[in-house]
Amino acid sequence: MKKLFSSLSGRFYMLVESVRMSVSNICQNRMRSFLTILGIMIGVTAVIALVTTVSGVSSSISDSFTSMGAGTMTLSVSGTELKSGLTDEDMKSITALEHVLGVSPTVSASLTVSADGVSESGTSVSGRNAFYFSYNTDVVERGRSLNELDMTSSNRVCVISSDMVETFFYGVDPIGKTLYLNNQSFTVVGVLKDDADSSVTSLVAGSSDILVPYTTALKMNSATMVINLTVYTDDIDSSSAVESELEAFLDPLFNYEDDTYSINSMESIGDTMTEMLGMMSMLLGGIASIALVVGGIGIMNMMLTSVTERTVEIGLKKAIGAEPGQIQLQFLIESFLLSMVGGLAGVLLGVILSALLCSVMGTAFSLSYGAIALGVGFSAAVGIVFGWSPARKASKLSPIDALRRM
């Protein structure tokens, strides 16, 4: 037992002494050590800053997609020669599906709008139904929204954006005024909020300046069927189930032909975007890691120089009984300390730089522990891998050859 304790004590003392000597040698060559540490520090800083910043951007984009269309999906129909779109009965059947709260068709048109001698062509007009306004209760800033009676009667009423108010009714209350859409008179019944149409439906047809009953928009387009539809679900987690039910309903409706419709949900788009950003994060992290390899080469160069300079010291140690493993351990510890000092400094700078970048870009700052582990682990590995060859060279020096250089 005493022999075991004595052996362990001896090994521990040898390790402590090796660390002390390594620190002493690093301090004696301050400038060379600093330049060597700098390479590792830059590499770790780049890895953490890039990975953390991309992670913050990914989180912000994911949140934006969720807020734009949580619990919604869009259905676009290309149809067949026999059936080019969806009828009112088809939309009622979709509404009756489990977990579906309702649907909102989008009928788009680009029309010439005029009022009181002012005319503007190419104005975006969209047809919506009453459910769109009942679900999005805060889209109308003034006046009223479009209701079910407007749909069934195909009323010529509209809700306009604030840009349209400034263009056609500057300084005048637009409610009750008349707009002419392709020379057809429409009564303004409401004004939209500035960001009212930045929802999921705008991804299908773009944000609109004027909203009219979808039945009226169909007549203006000389159409009878809807080709763009937004489906609202009762729960975000039920999107997959609703998508399966939609496919089961639409496949026989279009005779099981391919490419007759497409279904997109914000969750799937967000997941795809997150996956792409994750791949970009890995790519940028890989590119930044090249700086760590360059830093590792710097460590190897310094350690080889150190071996050459300390040949006599190594010879003396071997002459008084130092084993090759002890010599090798000392140089490995020195290499490891250099890389770890650079790695820890790089972690600190990387976190600070990430926070600054996220603040400037306006994205959420989320500390990536994976990036920190990668940076520290890689820097430690670099110290060991690139320090191995010089340490091995030092351990194999012949004490006689070394002492001849005295």
N, C-alpha and C positions, 0 to 999 in steps of 0.2 A: 504493500500500500504506500509506504514511504517512497519507494522507488518510482511508483506511478505518479505520485504527487510531485516529486522532484523533477520528473521528466516533463510534466505539464507546466510546471513553474519555469523550467528552462526554456521551453518552447514559447511561452507567453513573453518572457523577458526578451527573447530573440526577436519576436514580432514587434514589441514595443521599441526596441533599439533600432530595428530596420525602419520603422515609421519615423523615428526621431532623426535618423541620418538622412532619410529621403526628404523630409521637411527642411533640414539644414541645407542640403544640396540645392533644393529649389530656391530657397531664400538667397543663397550665394550667387545664383545666376538669375537675378530678378527680371531683367529686361528680356532675356531669352525665354524664361518661364512665362512671362506675361504674354509675349507674342504667341507662344504655343497655346496657352489657355484661351487666348482671344479667338483662335480658329474654332475651338470647340464651343465657346460661348455664342459666337455668331450662328453656328449651325443649330444649336438648341433653341436659341431665340427665334430663328426663322421657322423652325418646325412648330413650336408652340403658338406663335403669333398667327401663322397661316391656318393651322388646323382649328384653333379656337375661333378666329374671325369667321371662317367659312361655316363653322358650326352655329355661330350666332346668326349669320345671314340665313342659313337653312331654317333655323327655328322661327325667325321673323316671317319668312316666306310661307312656311307651313301654317303659322297663325293667321296670316293674311288670307290664305286660301280657305281656311276653316271659317273665318268670319264672313267671307264673301258668300260662301255657299254651304254652310254646315247643314247636313240633312237634306241636301238637294241634289238632283242630277238632271242632266239635260239629254233630251232625246231628239235626234235629228233624223228625219226620214227622207230617203232618196226614192223609195217606192219601186213599183214595177209598172209595166205598161197597163196593167188592169187596175192598179190601185196606187195612186201617186201620193197619198197622204192619209191623215187621220180625220175622221168625221167627228161630229159632236157625240155620237153614240160610242165611238171608240174611246174618246176621252172620258166619258162617263164610266166605261168599263175599267179603264185604268184607275180612275179615282176610287172605284170599288175594291181594288186590290188591297190585300192586308198590308198594314203599316203605311199606307198612302193617305196623307191628309188632303191632298188636292193637287190639281194641275193648273198650269198657266201657259196658254199658247202665246207664241210670239210671232206676229205677222208683220214683217218689215217692208218699208217702202221708202223711196227717196222722191220727194214731191216738191213742187213749187208752192211756196207759201206767200200770201200777200194780205195786206190790210192797210187801209187808208193811204193808198198810193205807194206804199213800200212793198217791194217784192224781193224774195230770196229763193233761189233755186237750189236743188240738191239737199233740201232739209230732211233730216232723218226722222221718220215717223214710224211708230210701233203700235201695233194693236195688242192690247192686253185684256184679260177678263177680270171679273169682279173679285175672284179669289186672290189674284195678285195683290190687290189693294187691301183686302181683309187680312192677308198674311203679313204684308209689309205696311203696317199701320202708320208708319212715320214718314212715308215718302211724300205726302202732300203737305206743303207748308201753309197754304191759304186756300180757301174755297172748299170744294168737296172732291171726293174721288169718284171713279166710275163705278156704277152699281149694276146689279143684275138686270134691272129694267133697261139700262142703256144697251146691254148685250142682246136681250131678246127683241128689242125694237130697232136695233141697229141705229141708235141715235147718233146724230152728228154733233157730238160734244167732244171736248178735248181738255187734257191737262197739259200745260206747257211749262217749259223750263224757265229759269230766271233770265237766261240769255235771250229767249224769245220775247220775254217781257221788255227787256231793254231795247230790242230791235224794233218791235211793233207797237209797244204801249209805254214808251218811256215817259215817266211822270204821271201816268194815268193808271187807275185801278183796272186790271185786265178782266176781272171777273164779270161775266155777262157780255163781254165784247165779242165781236165776230172776226174769225180768221177764215181765209179762203185757202183750202187745200186743193190744188189743181182745179181752181175755180168753183169748188163746192164749199158752201158756207158751213162753218162749224162754230159752235158757241163755246167760249172758254169758261170752264166751270171750276178750274183749280190751277194752282201753281206748285210745281215740284220744288223740293229742296235741292240745293246745289249738288249734293252727292247722292241724290235719291236713286239714280239708276246705275250705281257702281256695284251692283250685285251680280250674282251668278248669271242672270238672264242677259246682262250686257255682254257676256262672253260669246253668246250665240249670235247676236245681231248688232252689237255695239251699243253704246249709250245713245239714248234717243232724246231729241229736243221736244217732241210732241207725242203724247200717248192718247190713243183713241180706242173705242171698243173694238175688240178683235173681229167681231162680225162685220162692223163697218169697214175695217181695213181689208177684209176678204173681198167685199164687194168692190172696193176701189181697185183691188188687184185682179178683179175678174176671176177669183178663185173660190173654191168651195171646200177645200181641205187644208188642214194645218200641217206644216212640215217641221216646225220647231216647237218643242214642248218642254217646259220645266216641270219636273215632278218633285213634290215636297213630301218628305217622309216624316213620320212621327218620332223618329229616333235616329241619331247619327249611326248607331251601331247596326241598324236594320238595313243599311244601304245595300249590302250584298244580297240579302234576301229579296229586297224589292227589285233589284236588277235581275235576279233569276226569274222572278214572277213576270217581269216585263218581257223578258225574252220568251218565256213560255206563252205569253199572250200574243206577241208580235210575230213569232215564227209562222204559225198557221195563217195569220192575217195576211202575210205576204208570201204565202205558198212555199215557205221554207227556202226561199232563194237567198243567195249570199249577197252581202253588201247592199241590203235594202234599208238598213237603219244602223245607227250607232248610238251607244249610250255612254255618257261620260259623267262621272261624279267628281266633286271637288276633292273628296278623299283620295281617289285614285290618282288624280292629277297632282295633288300635294305629295302623295307617296312617291310618284315618279320623279318629281322635282327634288325631293329629299334624297332619293337614291342617286340622282345625278350629281347633286352637290356633295354627297358622301364620296363618290368616286373622284370628284374634283379635289376634295380635301386630301384623299389618299395620294393623288397625283402630285399635288403641291407639296405635301409632306415628304414624298419621295425625292422631289427635286431639291427641297431644302436640306434633306439628309446628305446630299452630295457635299454640302459644306462641312458636315461632320466627318466625312471620309477625308476631305482635304485637311481638316484639323488633326485627324488621326495620323496622316502622313507627316504632319508637322511634329507630332509627338515622337514618331519613329525616328525622324531626322535628329531631333534633339537628344533622344536617348542614345542613338549611335554615336553622336558627337561626345556625349557624356562618357560612354564606355571608352572611347579613344583617349579622352583627357584623363580618365581615372584608371588607366591601365596599371600604373605602379601601385595604386591603392588596392586594386583587386589582387595583384600579385602578392602584396604583403599579407593581405587577409588569408589568402590560400596558403601562404608559407607558414602562418601560425595556426593553421588547422581549420579554416573556414571551408565548409562543404560547398560544392557547386550549387546545390539547392538553395543554400542560404544567400549566395551571391545573386542567384536568379530571382529569389523572392524580393530582395531589396530593390532591384531595378523594376520589377513588376509593380511593387508598391508605389514607387516614385511615378511611374507612368499612370497608374490608377488614380493617384492623388491629383495629378495634373488635369486629367480628363474630368474628374468629379468636381473639382473646383470650377472648371469652365462650365460643366453641366449645370451646377446649382446656380451659378451667376446667370447662365442663359435662361433658366427657369424663371428667375425673378424678373429679368428684363423682358422675357417673352410675355409674362402675365401683364406687366405694365403696358407694353406695346399693344397687346390685344385689347385691353380696356380702352386705351386711347383710340384705336382704330374703330372699335364698336361704337364709341361715343361720337366720333366724327361721322360715321356712316348711319347713325341713328338706329342701330340694331341692338338686340338684347345681348348683354355680355354673360356668357355662361362658361365658367371655368371647366376646361376639358382635362379631367384627371388622366384620361387615356393618353392625351398628348404629352402631359407631364411625365407619365410613366415611360412613354416612348423615348422622350428626350433624355431623361436621366439614364434609362436602361441602355440606350444606344451609346451614350457618352461613356458609360462604364465599360461596355463591350469594346468600344474603340480603344480605350486605354489599355485593356488587357490584350486585345488582338495585336495592336500595333506596337505594344511594348514587349510582346513575347520574343520577337526575333532579337532585339538588342539585349534583352535579359539573358537569352540563351547564349548569345555570343560572349557575353561577359562571363557566364558560368563555365565556358569551355576554354577560357584563356589559360595558357600554361604559366604557372608561377615563375618558372625559370625565364621564359621569354619576356614576361612582364617586368621582372626585376632587372633584366639587362638594360631596360630603358632608363634606369635611375641615373 
